[in-house]
């Protein structure tokens, strides 16, 4: 995709290529088709692609087209200002901090400090 060209026309052309592959009995799975389209976008869509991949978004090709059109309109409105949204992965817990940051002596050092009091 060339910089500045409309994303809608590009995605529709890419969908046509994907359908042609299906006709010659080489179908692409949805995830691979999405990756092919995302990788074919211009550099101005790099933040969108990064956010899409980091958040593990699963969308159909028509839904992806809608998201890309929204991102394109936002790029035109805001210029090159990007916001990256990251969320915590499922199943991972945040580490809790204990105490006030001062560590207590352990082992032999703990015995020495007790005797020294």
C-alpha positions in Angstrom: 0.0 0.0 0.0 1.4 3.4 -0.9 1.4 6.1 1.7 -1.7 8.3 1.6 -3.8 5.9 -0.5 -7.2 4.9 0.9 -7.1 1.9 3.1 -10.5 0.7 2.1 -9.6 0.2 -1.6 -6.4 -1.6 -0.5 -8.1 -4.0 1.8 -10.7 -4.9 -0.8 -8.0 -5.5 -3.3 -6.2 -7.8 -0.8 -9.4 -9.6 -0.1 -9.7 -10.2 -3.9 -6.2 -11.8 -3.9 -7.2 -14.0 -1.0 -10.3 -15.1 -2.8 -8.3 -15.9 -5.9 -6.0 -18.1 -3.8 -9.1 -19.9 -2.6 -10.3 -20.5 -6.2 -7.0 -22.2 -7.1 -7.4 -24.4 -4.0 -4.9 -22.6 -1.8 -7.1 -21.1 0.9 -5.7 -19.0 3.7 -6.9 -19.4 7.2 -8.5 -16.3 8.7 -5.6 -15.5 11.0 -3.1 -15.7 8.1 -5.3 -13.6 5.8 -5.5 -10.9 8.6 -1.7 -11.0 9.0 -1.1 -10.6 5.3 -3.4 -7.6 5.1 -1.8 -6.0 8.2 1.7 -6.5 6.9 0.7 -4.9 3.5 -0.3 -1.6 5.1 1.7 1.5 4.9 4.1 2.7 7.6 1.5 5.1 9.0 -0.5 2.1 10.2 2.4 0.6 12.2 0.9 1.8 15.6 -2.4 0.3 14.7 -0.8 -3.0 13.7 1.2 -3.1 16.9 -1.8 -2.4 19.1 -3.8 -5.0 17.1 -1.2 -7.7 17.7 -0.4 -6.8 21.3 -4.0 -7.1 22.3 -4.5 -10.3 20.4 -7.6 -8.9 18.6 -9.5 -11.5 16.6 -11.7 -9.9 13.9 -13.2 -11.0 10.6 -12.0 -9.3 7.5 -15.0 -7.0 7.3 -14.6 -6.0 10.9 -10.9 -5.4 10.3 -11.8 -3.2 7.4 -14.1 -1.1 9.6 -11.3 -0.8 12.2 -8.8 0.3 9.6 -11.2 2.9 8.2 -11.7 4.3 11.7 -7.9 4.4 12.2 -7.4 6.1 8.9 -9.9 8.8 9.7 -8.2 9.3 13.1 -4.9 9.6 11.4 -6.2 12.3 9.1 -7.8 14.2 12.1 -4.8 13.9 14.5 -1.9 13.8 12.1 0.9 11.6 13.4 -0.2 11.6 17.1 -0.5 8.0 18.3 -1.8 6.4 21.5 -0.8 2.9 22.3 -3.2 1.0 24.5 -1.9 -2.0 26.4 -3.8 -4.2 28.8 -2.7 -6.8 31.4 -2.6 -10.3 30.0 -5.2 -12.7 31.3 -4.1 -15.0 34.1 -1.2 -12.9 35.2 -1.3 -11.2 38.6 0.5 -8.0 39.6 3.3 -8.4 42.2 2.3 -7.0 45.5 4.9 -5.1 47.5 5.3 -5.8 51.1 6.5 -3.4 53.8 8.1 0.0 53.4 11.0 -1.1 51.1 13.4 -1.8 53.9 14.6 -5.4 54.1 15.1 -7.3 57.4 18.4 -9.2 57.9 18.2 -12.9 57.3 20.2 -15.9 58.6 23.4 -15.1 60.6 22.9 -11.4 60.1 19.5 -11.7 61.9 21.2 -13.4 64.9 23.9 -10.8 65.1 21.4 -7.9 65.1 19.4 -9.7 67.9 22.5 -10.2 70.0 23.7 -6.6 69.4 20.4 -5.1 70.8 
